[in-house]
Amino acid sequence: YGAKVRAPHALVMTFLFKSGSLREKLKSIAQATYTHSRNLAYFVFTYKGLMALQSQLQGKKIPFHSFFAACIGGWLVFGENNPINSQIIMYLLSRMLFGLSRLAVEKGYVPQPKQDPFPLVAALVWGTVLWLFEYHRQTLQPSLQASMTYLYDDSDVWHDVSDFLLYNKRTESE
């Protein structure tokens, strides 16, 4: 599964934003794919093993087991701050926040919104991320900085229509 989701992403991001030889780019894609796949495999093994152990020790499965097993697995497998783990954690964080929001409404902790809150969330997310990009760029994850630099800085200069179809950074020889 890790290879299935990471390889296409690494391929696109590497060829869009990384410099280097074809060999270096392919090595980078393979390394990112391997790391993502390995970490997911280690996590699933750790999580399921701890779930089985807790269930065996207590004679039944309880909700806290999943939280505890995942915390241990997250610490052991995803605790190193590197680009792959960082991206996975950000992916999970965004989905977790949406899930917790829905759960809060479902359980009655938060009233059901009268209107879809998504447009407000979208506005706040985009407003905040562009403010961070413009005034505190160093706080953003490197791949987000690269994407935003391409979209919002590099687009200030263009040469012809090919800039809109290909990467618009020209080398000195062009």
Salt bridges, closest charged atoms under 4 A:
ASP153 OD2 - ARG137 NH1 2.68
ASP154 OD1 - LYS169 NZ 3.36
ASP160 OD1 - ARG170 NH2 3.44
ASP163 OD2 - HIS159 ND1 3.16
ASP163 OD1 - ARG170 NH2 3.11
